């Protein structure tokens, strides 16, 4: 989970790439990443809800 100070919770390409890297690194260690949430002034975005993971 992290915030976007701009207020727009839309994931950036960097957010998407970082999340994929974390999931790929965590998997062989037996760590499951269940979601990535971005919080903004106008709401939030769930990567799982957007089918980005």
Backbone as numpy.savetxt, mean C-alpha at the origin, in Angstrom:
# Nx Ny Nz CAx CAy CAz Cx Cy Cz
0.90 0.88 6.27 0.05 2.04 6.27 0.95 3.27 6.27
0.52 4.25 5.50 1.19 5.55 5.55 0.22 6.63 5.10
0.65 7.87 5.24 -0.24 8.96 4.85 0.31 9.70 3.64
-0.55 10.41 2.96 -0.18 11.33 1.89 -0.55 12.73 2.38
0.44 13.53 2.74 0.16 14.88 3.25 -0.62 15.75 2.27
-0.58 15.42 0.97 -1.33 16.20 -0.01 -2.84 16.06 0.20
-3.25 15.02 0.93 -4.67 14.77 1.16 -5.27 13.78 0.19
-4.60 13.51 -0.92 -5.09 12.58 -1.94 -4.54 11.18 -1.64
-5.41 10.22 -1.29 -4.93 8.89 -0.94 -4.67 7.97 -2.14
-4.66 8.50 -3.35 -4.41 7.69 -4.53 -2.97 7.17 -4.52
-2.76 5.85 -4.71 -1.40 5.31 -4.70 -0.57 5.82 -5.87
0.66 6.16 -5.59 1.60 6.54 -6.65 2.26 5.29 -7.21
2.95 5.42 -8.33 3.69 4.28 -8.88 4.74 3.82 -7.87
5.36 4.75 -7.17 6.35 4.39 -6.15 5.70 3.58 -5.03
4.49 3.95 -4.61 3.76 3.19 -3.58 3.51 1.76 -4.05
3.09 1.62 -5.29 2.78 0.29 -5.85 4.05 -0.55 -5.94
5.13 0.02 -6.43 6.39 -0.71 -6.57 6.95 -1.10 -5.21
6.89 -0.18 -4.23 7.40 -0.47 -2.89 6.60 -1.60 -2.25
5.28 -1.57 -2.41 4.44 -2.61 -1.83 4.77 -3.97 -2.43
4.94 -4.03 -3.74 5.30 -5.29 -4.40 6.64 -5.79 -3.88
7.60 -4.90 -3.71 8.92 -5.30 -3.20 8.81 -5.85 -1.78
8.03 -5.19 -0.94 7.87 -5.65 0.45 7.21 -7.03 0.47
6.16 -7.22 -0.33 5.47 -8.52 -0.39 6.44 -9.60 -0.86
7.22 -9.31 -1.90 8.17 -10.28 -2.45 9.27 -10.64 -1.45
9.73 -9.67 -0.68 10.78 -9.92 0.31 10.23 -10.65 1.53
9.01 -10.32 1.93 8.43 -10.91 3.14 8.01 -12.36 2.94
7.57 -12.72 1.74 7.02 -14.05 1.49 7.98 -15.19 1.86
9.25 -15.17 1.42 10.15 -16.27 1.79 10.44 -16.34 3.29
10.19 -15.25 3.99 10.40 -15.22 5.44 9.18 -15.69 6.21
8.12 -16.04 5.46 6.89 -16.51 6.09 6.03 -15.38 6.65
6.26 -14.16 6.17 5.50 -13.01 6.64 4.47 -12.66 5.58
3.21 -12.61 5.97 2.13 -12.26 5.05 1.81 -10.78 5.18
1.75 -10.11 4.07 1.33 -8.71 4.04 -0.14 -8.73 3.60
-1.01 -8.30 4.48 -2.45 -8.42 4.22 -3.02 -7.24 3.44
-2.44 -6.06 3.59 -2.95 -4.89 2.90 -1.94 -3.76 3.04
-2.13 -2.72 2.26 -1.36 -1.48 2.36 -2.41 -0.38 2.27
-2.50 0.42 3.32 -3.49 1.47 3.42 -2.80 2.83 3.29
-3.35 3.69 2.46 -2.88 5.07 2.36 -3.99 5.96 2.90
-3.62 6.82 3.85 -4.57 7.72 4.48 -4.33 9.14 3.97
-5.38 9.80 3.58 -5.30 11.19 3.14 -6.39 12.00 3.82
-6.35 13.28 3.66 -7.34 14.16 4.27 -8.75 13.82 3.80
-8.87 13.34 2.59 -10.18 13.06 2.00 -10.57 11.60 2.01
-9.96 10.80 2.89 -10.32 9.40 2.97 -9.10 8.50 2.97
-9.31 7.26 2.55 -8.21 6.29 2.53 -8.35 5.38 1.31
-7.26 4.69 1.01 -7.22 3.73 -0.09 -6.62 2.43 0.42
-7.24 1.33 0.06 -6.76 -0.01 0.40 -6.24 -0.67 -0.86
-4.96 -1.10 -0.84 -4.41 -1.80 -1.99 -5.18 -3.09 -2.25
-5.55 -3.79 -1.19 -6.31 -5.02 -1.35 -7.67 -4.73 -1.97
-8.32 -3.67 -1.52 -9.61 -3.28 -2.05 -9.54 -2.87 -3.52
-8.39 -2.32 -3.93 -8.21 -1.91 -5.32 -7.63 -3.03 -6.17
-7.44 -4.20 -5.56 -6.87 -5.38 -6.22 -5.45 -5.12 -6.74
-4.70 -4.32 -5.96 -3.30 -4.07 -6.30 -2.38 -5.07 -5.62
-2.96 -5.95 -4.81 -2.18 -7.01 -4.18 -3.04 -8.22 -3.91
